[in-house]
Amino acid sequence: MKSLIVLCACAAVAAAQTTPARVSVRVSSAGLPLAHAIVRAADRAAETNAVGLARLSLDAGRHRVRVTLLGYAPESTTVDLGTRDTVIAVELSPIAAELSGIVVTSARGAQRIESEPLRVEVLAGEDVAEKTEMRPNDMRNFLAEMAGIRVQQLSAATGAASVRMQGLRPRYTLLLADGLPLYGSSSGGFDLLQLPPADLRQIEVVKGPASALYGPSALGGMINLVSKRPGHESDLLVHGTSERGANAFGWTSRRISDAFGYTAVVGAHSQEMRDMDGDGWVDLPEVRRVEARPRFFRDWPGGHSLFVTVGGTAENREGGFAPGRRAPDGTRYLETVNTRRGDLGVVGHRLVGSHGLLQLRAAGNVDDKHRTYGTAPENVRRSTGFGELSFSNALGAHDLLGGGAVEREAASLDAVALDDFTTTSAFAQDAWHITPAWSTTTSARVDHHPKFGTLFSPRLSLLRQLTRGWTARVSGTRGFYAPTPFVEEVEAVGVRRATGFDALRAETAEYGAVDVSGHTGPVELNGTLFASRVHHQVIAEPDDITGRMVLANAAAEATSRGAELFAVYDREPLFVTALYTYTDAIEPAGFRTSATHQAPYVPRHTGGIDVTWEDDDSGTWIAVEAFYTGTQSLDRDPYRAAGHPYTTLGILATQRIGRYKLFANVENLGNVRQTRYAPLILPSQRNTGEWTTNVWGPLEGRVFSVGLRVSGGELVR
């Protein structure tokens, strides 16, 4: 009997030692869960689901767990398993990779770009480094060189610029930073000149109405600026131009422990007034700006995470007639804009159960602008408060997401309210992996706006994996835009002159696109056909009697259709990108007529090529780029009905010596200027206040710059 008891006890101990325990591995990058990562331990493997979770059953004891994902550095960790289930978190760091290895987050998840049914375009890696060194003070170069995107300068005096996507108005483009509306919920709240790329990791772009994903401010598309994540890195850059411009920034990142890290960037920029062509008008305004942005990252062992960002900008900008020069009527006309901006953003993730992920996004910002147009001052304050809670869950072949949001947008002129609206929203999304070759993403959103009512925004995207390395996408969507008084024409004259806002109705649009992409050997290709139609487009027409800009919905529809081609050749030491866009955009000729005309400032043909040569052994890097802008229709220009086609050429050369990088750059080598083809200054001031025509080409001409970039782990603390 005693022998039997001993035998049973030994069997129980042996059974306890071999009873499998379950380990749950949560894989993320910068707090975002990563799907399709491969988790291996012992002789077992599993793939992470939509919320970044994978589970393995392992025998008790010590095991080494290895996690891999294309586009990320592999990570390994050791876990000691007993008889209880264990949860561990693994953070992956992105590495330079080919386009198909990039992971995007703008489709409300973290997916490899080739697996995402929604077309997301990405600028990352060396392209970001190159553009930062060419123009470290703002974002214009980054976006101007993506197919289907055109940077439009809205003010000849201050240089304010915004983005057109596929021929649609700049106000329809929503800008996000790390998925948060830190710069406001509409494009009128930001200026590309005020966004330095110092800590930028990549840019993600969704074209066409993205209202189903991000609400009523994304009728034309969305741009998401994704920042760098904590490591043990630092960067210091100083940069000067031949036109008395100077820029400096410092960036540092530290991962203090497995649970906590931070990044921080500070920058200072200055530019002297410069009249490049001697016509008396300042082509480069005077600028003084400083900015700072720290970011904090916190991870918990159970797979939960928190991200907090805080930012502040102070800038003074002045343009108009050059010192010592006067307007044709003898007056000294200047335009100034002094900006003070602050923002706060939070993103939190919490794992729920075995497949669920709860996500909180919240942001707030205040933007104060004190402007003068000659002798007419105006003080505009804009603020945004945003909060969103969503829950995602993997259910078989479906990755489901649902949630709600609330957003308050307010604006005032000289402390008198212009608008103050709170929009509530509910949304849902289903990413369905039908077969290895077929997948879809269906999104739907309902927004209730107190002025424009309840609107429904659906979106359907279909992905078909063709032959190896090639994919086809079809996407269709409907969206809407909640109008504000800050339309494009108001930038040059001031919101004080805008009238008619109270009678506006919501603008709506339909959009469809077909996309084919893939690679063969060292060549990657992408081709897109697109078409959109905008109903009730808001038009600003000048009233010559009152000098006001009258806002009203047009009766005619605005349409845009076209094609984009993008190619990459990558075989060391040569890297080449080439792009071409054809755009046929039609807009209402006014709200008092049903006639239409070619949309102003939308060239039918644009294209470019960027050739980069790099020698790793010597540290030498040379880039040459050329970009063509075809004929474009103009608006209210007494000198020309259409802009002259032009080509700009730029050259950047860098030399790395250890942690130091020296660079020299020439922008617009051919010295192309709009004023070579027609005057910029009007014969007399318009009743609405303008002294110049609208800008359709470069004003600053050729600019030389040199700089020094220092990278390392100990430079900035």
Secondary structure, 3 states (H helix, E strand, C coil): CHHHHHHHHHHHHHHHHHCCEEEEEEEEECCEECCCCEEEECCEEEECCCCCEEEEEECCEEEEEEEECCCEECEEEEEEECCCCEEEEEECEECCCCHHHCEECCCCCCEEHHHCCCCCEEEECHHHHHHHHHCCCCCHHHHHCCCCEEEEECCCCCCCEEEEECCECHHHEEEEECCECCCCCCHHHCCHHHCCCCCEEEEEEEECCCHHHHCCCCCCEEEEEEECCCCEEEEEEEEEECCCEEEEEEEEEEECCCCEEEEEEEEEEEECCECCCCCCECCECEEEEEEEEEEEEEECCCCCEEEEEEEEEEEEEEEEECCCCCCCCCCCCEEEEEEEEEEEEEEEEEEECCCEEEEEEEEEEEEEEEEEECCEEEEEEEEEEEEEEEEEEEECCEEEEEEEEEEEEEEEECCEEEEEEEEEEEEEEEEEECCCCEEEEEEEEEEEECCCEEEEEEEEEEEEECCCCEEEEEEEEEEEECCCCCCHHHHHCCHHHEECHHHCCCEEEEEEEEEEEEEECCEEEEEEEEEEEEECCEEEEEECCCCEEEEEECCCCEEEEEEEEEEEEEECCEEEEEEEEEEEEEEECCCCCCCEEECCCCCCEEEEEEEEEEECCCCEEEEEEEEEECCEECCCCCCCCEECCEEEEEEEEEEEECCEEEEEEEECCCCCCHHHCCCCECCCCCCCCCCECCCCCCCCCCEEEEEEEEECCCCCC
